[in-house]
Amino acid sequence: MIIDVHDTTTSQIAKEMNRLREAGGVVTLGRVLTLVISTTPGHAEEAIRAANLASREHPCQIIVLAAGDPVAETRLDAQIRVGGDAGASDVVILYGSGSNAEESETLIGALLLPDAPIVVWWPQGAPAVPAESALGSMAHRRITDTATAARPRQALMHLRQTYHAGDTDLSWTRLTGWRIQLAAILDGLEASEILSVTVDGAEDSPSTLLLAAWLTRCLGVPVTMAHSKAGQGMRSVRLRRRAGDVVLSRPAGDVASLYQQGRPVQHISLPKRSDQDCLAEELRRLDPDEVFGDVVVNGLPLTDLKAVQPSER
């Protein structure tokens, strides 16, 4: 069920949501958290689609702030979705203009589930300091996506400077499959055998930097980056050893190849992760991601960001 509400207030929206729940037999007891999405009208549906799919694993209430023109007349319109039109969640979209175009705790306060954890996601345009923003200061987890920034590398470095426990970024979550496979490979090697590492990824991908920083932190050996064309994502990781290099490569598609000296080539499922997959993973935990924090704060400064080699084809 979808209901449009025009020129309204959040208290009126909350009353209408309760009425719709009662009329449709929808209850909030199964909602485990509130997901707040801060975006713009042009990107709202894409974010809602990802959140609805993620909510099938984590039933939640979704509040979307679709900020409009801040210099227009102050106004608040809304759309409420419950039942089949909202996945396994309730969805309320707030279209604000004027003073309602800015993030505000008072704008969503009446809509929050009592005693439920709050997660905030900025699909684009994160605030300068997420943890100190109006929404971020009330959240248990804060999710950004530096890959959508105009200058992703600079956005990642800024995130490092402003990091607070509870911050995370989807550029890190997109690496989960790579980190799982690399951890399994490293379990079968002696760390002392590894002389250096080369990470090959797209030049516009903060995931490339994060994976290099993670390996730098884990192995304590020189890690360089070989940049591929923009938009290609992660391509390969080469572990150099005197006994022969170990290479995990995914130049295209969803299948990676593992090359090891004296062994048959192994083919491993390593698909690129969608936003809904990454969001669902982030919603599984409400405590700070300590590994991400360590990589961002301590790993990035140790990574030689200037040591960029031509991509190895």
Buried (B, 14 or more C-beta within 10 A) or exposed (E): EEBEBEEBBBEBBBEBBEEBBEEEEBEBEEBBBBBBBBBBBEBBEEBBEBBBBBBEBBBBBBBBBBBBEEEEEEBBBBBBBBBEEBBBBBBBBBBBBBEBBEBBEEBBEBBBBEEBBBBBBBBBBBBEBBBEBBBBBBBBBBBBBBBBBEEBBEBBBBBBEBBBEBBBBBBBBBBEBBBEBBEEBBEEBEEEEBEBBBBBBBBBBBBBBBBBBBBBBBBEBBBBBBBBEEEBBBBBBBBBBEEBBBBBBBEEEEEBBBBBEEEEEEEBEBEEBEBBBBBBBBBEEBEBBEBBBEBBBEBBEEBEBEEEEEBEE
